[in-house]
Structure formats: structure tokens, C-alpha cells
Amino acid sequence: MKHLLKPLALTALTAFAAASAQADIKWDMPTPYADGTHHTQNIRQFAQDISDATDGELNIVVHSGASLVKHPEIHRAVRSGQVPIGEVFMGLLGNENPLYQADNIPFLVTSFDGAKALWDATRPQVEAALADQGLQLLYAVPWPPQGFYTKERITSGADFDGMRMRAYSASTSRMAELLGATPTTVQTPEIPQAFSTGIIEAMATSPTTGVSSQAWDYTDYYLDARAWIPKNMVFVNARAFDRLSAQMQQAVLEAAAAAEARGWEMAVAETDSKTAELADNGMTVYTPDADLAAFLADVGATMTNEWFEQMGYDDTNPIADIIGQ
């Protein structure tokens, strides 16, 4: 009997150890933005949903504000397996594939409905591009639309002539040039001083960033041009995902679908509340009139055509039907 019990006990112990290992999975997740942003708030709910659905067997520990991995390194860190999951600003990857620049093209789409249609059209290609790198897309969520912050009101396209405009990427530099402005590189922490000293006279960013940086301290006008609606995306290392049980995989995918739907709603609410906050703090918030809108649309058409050429698209591509929405 003793000889029989020992193997049975060893088998039970081994099974318990395997179950315990499966029951205690922790994923560290680097994210680039602070806890106050709707993206990080949404990710924390995403992590909680997964923990709840798996009875705590899979726990995602969110490291916000680039505290674990710096933003430019997150994509590589997930791809290499240094961390299993992460979030990045999609346009940050545009240098390696112009596909990721789709939602950073000014005036290609100017509404959340248009942005969602653009995402639906490009998502399969984004999924395929990530899969080629051993990554699996989980979801993407937009920022509020981008507008122009200036010291003087913009009444026509001519007002951009010679204006020193902050540029932080190839696409914003190109936009500034087409507007007739002078692209000027200024790091985010230096923006207030750059405005006060005249190094820059305009910048394009979201009402969220305008509020967080207290833009009313150094600009007076916000042109709500809804120039472009960029997104953040969350993806997972495919090998790490494949190692999960079928139940855990399903929990992650369901939580991701819920996070995407919730995140788009949060972005709409964020746009309304932050734009109102700019006005409440004394900024003049206005929209372009028909002539100015047409001028901006022409800039967008040029940049869209250039991007189509890069991608090898023509007017039969489904994105052509989305332009201007």
C-alpha cells in the first residue's frame, strides 16, 4: 500500500503544481500615458475585466506613464518578449510601415464616424502587419480630434503664411509646409516657453493635450478643425497569447472587444468635455468657415494622395470612399 501511495501522491503534487503555475500568470503591461488619460483608464478596466473573467488566474499589471518601458521602445519590447503586452501610439510606427500613418493624415477623415470607417477598412492590414512580427492586435482606441492652437485667430489660409508651427513628425512637418507655415521642432516640455518667446506661434494637438498643458496660459485661440483622429493600439506577443489556456484566450479577446467599444465612447466624451474646458478657461474656441475648411481640405487631399502613392493604392481602394467623412 505504501508503495502505491507514493506514486499517487507524487502525481497529485505534480498536477497541483501545474495548476498553480497556470493559475498564477502575471503580465506586465507598459503604457506610454499618465493615469488621467482615457486610454490608461480604459486599459485598467480591460485588465480588471480579464482578472474577473479568469477568477484572478491571469493578472495584467499596468505600468502607466512609460514607467516600465519608454514609449519608443514598447513595440520592440513586446515583439522580443521582454514584456507580453503593451500599448503604443499607432503613428509612432509609421517610419517602418506607412500603413500606421493612416489615421495621422490631416483631413482624410474629420469625424468619429469617418475615423471608425477608416479603422474598419485598415484593421485587417494592421493585423497582418503585426502578425508578421509575431504580434497579435487586441484593440485600438482614438484620441480626440486634433485642432490648431494659436495666439491670433485664423480666418483664412493666408493667415498660416510664414507662421512658425510646431512639428513633431514627418506628417506634421509636411502639413505645416503645405499650409504655408514654417515647421519648427519643439519638445513637449518646452512648448509654453517656445510660445512665450516666439519660437513657435501655432501647434496642432488635441483638446486633451491642450487642457493637460494649460494651453490658455500661452495661446488664446483654438481652431476646432478636427484635422485628424489618431489612435493608440494594444497588442500582445503571439507566443505569450498562445501559451494561455483556451479559457484565458477567450477572456482576453472578449475584454479587448469591450475595451475598444468603451474606448471609442470615452474618446467622444473626452472631446466634448476637454473642448468645453478650453473655453471655460478663457480660450476662444471656433470652427473653420467654408472657405477655410476648403483650404484645409485641399491640404488634406494632397497628403492623402501622397500616402495613397506610398501604399500603392488607387481610387478603387475602399479608403477612397471614406475620404472626407
N, C-alpha and C positions, 0 to 999 in steps of 0.2 A: 504493500500500500504506500509506504514511504517513497519507494522508487517511482511510483505512478504519480504521486502528488507533486514531486519536484518539477517534472516537465510541464505539468498543468499550471503550476504557479508561475514558472518562467514564461509560458505562453501568455498568461493573463497579464503579467507585468509588462511584457513587450507590447501587447495590444494597448494597454493603458498608456504607456509612454508615447506610442504613435498617435493615439487620440489626443493626448495632452499637447503634443507638438503641433498638431493640426488646429487645436483649439486656442493656441496662443500665438497667432500671427499678428505681427505689428509692421505696418508700413509707414515709414517716414515720408512725408509729402512736403517738399519745398514749394512755396508760392512766393511771387515777387512783390505783392502789395500788402499794405497795412490792414489791420483788423477792421478798420472802419469802412473799407470799400465793400460794395455789394458783392464783388467777386469772392472775397475771402469769407464773408458771412455765408454766402451760398455754399462754398466748399465745406465749411464747418458743418452745415446742415447735411450735406452729402455724406460726410464722414459719419455723422451721427446716425443717419438712415442705414448705413451699411452695418454699423455696430448693432443697431436694433434688430435688423433683419437676420443677423447671424448669431444673435444672442451673445454678442461680445467676442465671438471667435475670430473675427477679423477687425482689427482696430487701425484706423488711419490717424496718425499723429500729424497735425498740420503745423508746419513751421512757416509762419507768415513773415512778410516784410523782408524777404531774401535773407533771413537769419541763418538758414542752414546752407543754402547754395545761392550764389549770386544769380540774378536773373539771366544774364547771357550764357550761364553755364548749366541751367536747368535741363535744357533739351539734351545736351550731351550726357549729363549725369543719369538721366532716365534711360537713355539709349545704351549706355555702358553697363547699366545695372547697379551703379553706385547707390541709387535710390530707385524704388519700384514705380513711383508715380509722381507726377508734377504738373504744374500749370505754367504756361508762357503766353505772352502777347504774341498773337499769330504773326503779325507783320515783322517781328524780330527775326523770323526765319526766311524773310524774303530774299536775302542775298544768295541762299543756297537753292531756292526754288521760287520763281516769280508767282507761282500759284498762291503762295501765302500772302501775297500783296493784294489780292483781290479786294479785300474789304478796307484797304488803305488808299484806294484810288479816289481822289476827290470828285464828288458829284456823279459818280457812277450810279449810286443809289442815294436817296436823301430821306428815306423814311424807314421805320422799323419793318413795315411790310416788305419794302424793297430789299432790306438787309436780310430778312428771313428767306425771301425767294432766292437771293444770291447765295446764301448759305446752303439751301437745299440743292442748288444747281452745282455747287463746287464741292460739297461734302464727300461724295464718292471718290473724287480725285485726291482730296486731302487724306482720306482713309487709306487709299492705295499708296500714296507717297510715304505716309508714316509706317505702313506695313512693310515697305521695302527696307526700312531702317530698324525693323524689329520692334515697332511700337504699335499700340492699338489706341485709336481715338476713343474717348469716352463721351465728351460733350464740349460744346462751345457756347459762350455767353457774350453778348455785346457790351460795350461801353455806351454811354450817352453819345449822341452825335457831336461832331467837332464844330466849333464856331470860331470867330475871329475876335480877339481882344485888342483894342486899340485905345490910344489917348484921344483921337479925333474920330468923329463919326464918318463912316464910309458911305458915300451917297452915290458913287459911280465907280466903274472900273478904273477910271483915270486917277482916283484917289490912292490907288496902290502904287502908282509910278514912283520909283525910287525909294519907296518905304523899306526900311530895314526890318525884315521879318525873321523871326526865329525859325531856324530849320534844324531838325534833329534826325533826318533820314534822307535817303536819296529822293523819295517821293515828295517830301515836304520842300526840299530844295528845288525840285523841278516845278512844283506848283508855284512857289514864290517867283521863279523866273517867268513863268507863263503869265502870272498876274502883273508882271512888270516891277515886282519888288526885288529887293536885294537879299538873298538868303544869308543869314548870319547864324553861326553856330554858338549857342549859349547853353551851358549845362543847367539842369533844373534848379539847383540851389541858388544859381546866380541870376535868375530871372528878375526878381524885384530890383536888384541893383542895376541890371542891364537896362531896364526901363527908365529908372530914375536918372541914369547918366546918359541916356540917348543912344546906347549901343544898339538897342532894338526899339522899334516903335509899334510892333504888332507880333502876335503869336496866334497860332491855331491850336486849340485844345478843347477838352470837354468842359461842361459846366461843373462836373465833379472836381476836376483839377483846379478850375477857377476858384471854387469855394475853398478847397483844401489849402491853396496857396494864397488865399485872401487877395484875389486879383484887384479888388476895389481899392487897395492901397496904392496901386501904381498904374491902373488903367481906369477909364471912365465909361467905355462903351463895349457892349458885347453884341456882335452881329450873329444872330442865331441862324446861320446859313445851312446847318445840318450837312456839312460838307462831306463827311464820311462817317461810317459807323463801324469802327474796328471791333475785333473780338479777342478774347482770351480763350485758349483751349486747354483742356485737361486730357492727358494721355497716360498710358500705363506701359511698362515694359512687357512685351508679349509673353516672354518666358515666365515672368513672375505671375502674370494672369493665368497662364496655362497650368501653373502648379497649384492653383486653388481648386478646391472641390467644386463640383458642378453647382452645388447649392450656393457657394460663395460667389462664383462667377455670375450666377443669375442675380444675386443680391447687388453686386456692383453695377451690372448693366441696368437694372431697374432703378437704382439710386441715381445713376447717370442720366437716364431719361427724365426723371423727375427734376434733377438739378438743372437740366437745360431748359425745360419748360418754365420752372420757377425763376431762373436767372434772367430770361428774356422779360418776364413780367417785372422783375426787380429793376431792370435797366430802364424800362419805360417810366416807372415810378420815380427812379433816381433822376431822370432827365427833368421831369416836372418839378420836383422838389428843389433840386440844385439851381435850376434856372430861376425859380422864384426867389431863392436865397440871394442870388446875384443882385436882383432888382431890390430886394429888401435892404441890401447894404449900399444902396445908392447908385448902382450901375444902371445905365440906360440900356435896356435890352430891346432889340428891334430885329425885324426880319428884312431881307432884301426886297426892294420893289421889283417890278417886272424887268426893267432894263438891267439892273444889277444882277438879277437872277439869270438872265440870258447870258450876260458876260461870264459869270461863274460857270454856267453850263458849258460854254464854249471851251473853257479851260479843261473842264472835266472830259469833254469829248476828245480833246487832243490826247490827254493822258490815257484815256480808255483805249483809244486806237493804238497808242504805243504799246500798251500792255497786251492787247489782242495780238499784235505783231510778235511780241516776245513769246507768247504762248502758242503761236501758230493757229490762232482761231480766225474764223471769218464770220460773216453776218448770218451764217446758218447755225452758229453755236447758240444753245439755249440762253446763254447770258445776254445775247443781243436783244432778246425780248424783255429783259429785266431793266435795262439801262433807263435811268431817269425816274424809276419808281420811288 
